[in-house]
Amino acid sequence: MEVDYIIVGFGIAGMSMAFQLEKEGKSVFIVDGNETKASIVAAGLYNPVILKRFTLAWDAEKQMQYAENFYDELSQYLGVQTTKSLSVFRKFNNPQEQNKWFSRTDNPQLKKYLAPTLTNSLSLGITSEFKFGEVKLTGKVLISDIFNAYKKLLEKSNRFLNEEFDFDQLDVSNSAVNYNGVKSKNIIFCEGYKMLQNPYFNELPLVGNKGSYLIVESQELDLQVAVKSYYFIIPLGANKYKFGATYGHRFKENHDVLAKKELVERLNDLINVPYTILDFIVGVRPTVVDRRPLLGQHKQFKQMYVMNGMGTRGVLLAPTASFHQKELLLHNNDLPAEMDIKRFG
Ligand SMILES: Cc1cc2nc3c(=O)[nH]c(=O)nc-3n(C[C@H](O)[C@H](O)[C@H](O)COP(=O)(O)OP(=O)(O)OC[C@H]3O[C@@H](n4cnc5c(N)ncnc54)[C@H](O)[C@@H]3O)c2cc1C
C-alpha cells in the first residue's frame, strides 16, 4: 500500500494530525498500539481559564476560536457529535479568592469568560460559604466517540493498524519511508509520553506526568455542571462522576496508592452525600519543560516528524498545533518558534 503519511499514535495529537491531512486530500495510515491513551483517560474539558490564578491559559483565545471550527468540521466529517457544552464553576474557599475573581471580571481579555455575579448553590451535595463563580463558553470534547468513529472509517479502507510500532521494521531512505509493506513519503510520530522510547526523538525534553481520576456514582449528588475546588468533579451522566485529576510529580513513588488516597480525602471534603467508588483510572500527560508543544522535523532524517507535548490541555491545543504542523508538511511554512523542536537545538 502507498499513502502520503504514516502516523504513529492515535490519541488527540495523531487524530488531529490525520484530520488536518485528510481535509487537504492527503491519505494517511495509522499505527496505534493498545497502551492506554491519555486522551481517553482525560475528561476532555475545554476551559481557557487557569482556575488557580484566574488568568487565561497560553494562547487560549486563539486556540478556542480555532478549535470550535475544527471540531465542527470533524463532526460533519465523521457524522458524530464531537463537543458538548458543559458549564464549569470555581468553588471559592475564602473572600480573597472572591475578590480576585471580581477584579479579573474587569480584565478585557477575561471578562467574556468570567461571570460577574456569583452563584449560591449548584447541588444540595456541594455547598460553599463563599459561593461559586462561573466560567463561560466551556465544554467537553467527546473524545471516545470521535476515536471510535474515526477508527471505524480508517479500518474500512485498511488504514488503521492496531499494533505496537516496531522500529526494526522501519526502513527510511532519502525519499521514502517503508513500514511493514506500507510506503509513504513521511512518517509523523504522535506517541504521547511513549515518545521517550522512540530512538529518533527521545532526546527531546518530554516528561510523563501521571494523572488519575476516581469514577464515582451518587444518586443524591444531582450535579449537572463541572465544579473545580481542589480537583474537578465532572458529571458523566446516569449519576456517575469523574473526580480529579491528580498531578504525578506530587506523589513520586507509589503514585497510584497515594493519589487514590488523596482523591478520596478531597472528595469527602467536597461533597456531603453518599457515593460509591466504581473505578480509579490513570493516564500519563506528555508535558514539556517550557509547557509548549513539540512540533517539527528530525534534524537528520527529513522524512520524520514529531507532534507531541500536548501537556494538560490537549483538546484545545491539538487542533492549532496540528494546523501548524500541516502547514509545515504541505507548504513548508515555518512553525511558530515557541512550538518548534528547533528551540532545543
Ligand atoms: C488524568 C488526565 C486528565 C486530563 N484532562 C484533560 C482535560 O480535561 N482536557 C484537556 O484538554 N486535556 C486533558 N488532559 C491532557 C490530555 O489528555 C493530553 O494532552 C493528550 O491526551 C495527549 O494526547 P496525545 O495524543 O499526545 O497522547 P495519547 O493520548 O497518550 O496518545 C498516544 C497514542 O500513541 C500510541 N502509541 C505510543 N507509542 C506507540 C508505539 N510505539 N506504537 C503504537 N502506538 C503507540 C498510544 O497507544 C496512544 O494511543 C488530561 C490528561 C490526563 C492524564
The ligand as a Gaussian input file, in Angstrom:
#p B3LYP/6-31G(d) Opt

LIG

0 1
 C       -5.880000      12.325000      34.063000
 C       -5.772000      13.253000      32.906000
 C       -6.766000      14.230000      32.734000
 C       -6.694000      15.118000      31.656000
 N       -7.709000      16.010000      31.459000
 C       -7.689000      16.815000      30.372000
 C       -8.769000      17.665000      30.077000
 O       -9.805000      17.668000      30.762000
 N       -8.666000      18.499000      28.999000
 C       -7.575000      18.503000      28.188000
 O       -7.526000      19.265000      27.226000
 N       -6.527000      17.676000      28.430000
 C       -6.560000      16.841000      29.490000
 N       -5.511000      16.011000      29.752000
 C       -4.336000      16.088000      28.872000
 C       -4.573000      15.333000      27.575000
 O       -5.084000      14.086000      27.876000
 C       -3.269000      15.203000      26.783000
 O       -2.775000      16.474000      26.491000
 C       -3.484000      14.474000      25.465000
 O       -4.372000      13.420000      25.624000
 C       -2.201000      13.951000      24.865000
 O       -2.549000      13.374000      23.636000
 P       -1.519000      12.546000      22.759000
 O       -2.226000      12.168000      21.519000
 O       -0.237000      13.309000      22.646000
 O       -1.166000      11.256000      23.643000
 P       -2.068000       9.915000      23.953000
 O       -3.499000      10.276000      24.121000
 O       -1.377000       9.245000      25.071000
 O       -1.952000       9.096000      22.621000
 C       -0.760000       8.490000      22.205000
 C       -1.120000       7.263000      21.392000
 O        0.064000       6.761000      20.778000
 C        0.082000       5.347000      20.880000
 N        1.489000       4.923000      20.828000
 C        2.537000       5.411000      21.502000
 N        3.665000       4.759000      21.173000
 C        3.303000       3.830000      20.261000
 C        4.002000       2.821000      19.548000
 N        5.326000       2.639000      19.698000
 N        3.307000       2.016000      18.709000
 C        1.974000       2.180000      18.515000
 N        1.261000       3.137000      19.174000
 C        1.913000       3.930000      20.033000
 C       -0.567000       5.073000      22.238000
 O       -1.059000       3.748000      22.295000
 C       -1.688000       6.115000      22.236000
 O       -2.840000       5.599000      21.620000
 C       -5.576000      15.072000      30.779000
 C       -4.602000      14.088000      30.951000
 C       -4.705000      13.181000      31.994000
 C       -3.664000      12.106000      32.143000

